[in-house]
Amino acid sequence: MSIIKLNNNGVKNATAFGSISSLGSLTFISKQTASSSATISFTSGIDSTYKEYIFYFVNIHPATNNQEFTFQGSTNSGSSYGVAITSTFFQAYHAEDGSATSLAYNTNKDLAQSTSFQAIADTTGNGNDESASGFLHLFNPSSTTFVKHFISVDNHYYNGTYSINDYASGYFNTTSAIDAIQFKMASGNIDSGDILLFGLN
């Protein structure tokens, strides 16, 4: 058996891997900043220009304590939000003092052909130092052939004690194009935070 050893310069200087000539790049599209906002809606910029779109949410802080940060899609440019979603949701958490840890599937946050808003950050506190940050990755939303898959990962600070890492994924069960996305808290306003939209080449 022969062993191939890569030196640092070989890895550092690599510009292609096999037949892959480009690993893609992010293009900034728009940014919205919450200020006691009931909802944040992206009703433009999601079209056939890119096959993938990524929303980055940064320090999303709810006005009401222990709220879910959620999203839904639209097929009519934001006139309504309520596309059927099937999804999964699991999370890990760890207390600051190390007294409690968990990794578990959360059946209260998944959806089965539901038109409800999908939770992507669970029980975020409204303390001055509490917030949620992460991303939502949407795949080929303009397809009129396939369902529209999504993946979301976040971390949020809860109850002044816990780091909680959430994983949500699923699909919009529609062959119509998804052309708008809305974010909101399960209850109350988004007190502050930024959401940035990028297209992925």
Rosetta blueprint (number, residue, H / E / L):
1 M L
2 S L
3 I L
4 I L
5 K L
6 L L
7 N L
8 N H
9 N H
10 G H
11 V H
12 K H
13 N L
14 A L
15 T L
16 A L
17 F E
18 G L
19 S L
20 I E
21 S L
22 S L
23 L L
24 G L
25 S L
26 L E
27 T E
28 F E
29 I E
30 S E
31 K E
32 Q E
33 T E
34 A E
35 S E
36 S E
37 S E
38 A L
39 T L
40 I E
41 S E
42 F E
43 T L
44 S L
45 G L
46 I L
47 D L
48 S L
49 T L
50 Y L
51 K L
52 E E
53 Y E
54 I E
55 F E
56 Y E
57 F E
58 V E
59 N E
60 I E
61 H E
62 P E
63 A L
64 T L
65 N L
66 N L
67 Q E
68 E E
69 F E
70 T E
71 F E
72 Q E
73 G E
74 S E
75 T L
76 N L
77 S L
78 G L
79 S L
80 S L
81 Y L
82 G L
83 V L
84 A L
85 I E
86 T E
87 S E
88 T E
89 F E
90 F E
91 Q E
92 A E
93 Y E
94 H E
95 A E
96 E L
97 D L
98 G L
99 S L
100 A L
101 T E
102 S E
103 L E
104 A E
105 Y E
106 N L
107 T L
108 N L
109 K L
110 D L
111 L L
112 A L
113 Q L
114 S E
115 T L
116 S L
117 F L
118 Q E
119 A E
120 I E
121 A E
122 D E
123 T E
124 T E
125 G L
126 N L
127 G L
128 N L
129 D L
130 E L
131 S L
132 A E
133 S E
134 G E
135 F E
136 L E
137 H E
138 L E
139 F E
140 N L
141 P L
142 S L
143 S L
144 T L
145 T L
146 F L
147 V L
148 K E
149 H E
150 F E
151 I E
152 S E
153 V E
154 D E
155 N E
156 H E
157 Y E
158 Y E
159 N L
160 G L
161 T L
162 Y E
163 S E
164 I E
165 N E
166 D E
167 Y E
168 A E
169 S E
170 G E
171 Y E
172 F E
173 N L
174 T L
175 T L
176 S L
177 A L
178 I L
179 D L
180 A E
181 I E
182 Q E
183 F E
184 K E
185 M E
186 A L
187 S L
188 G L
189 N L
190 I E
191 D E
192 S E
193 G E
194 D E
195 I E
196 L E
197 L E
198 F E
199 G E
200 L E
201 N L
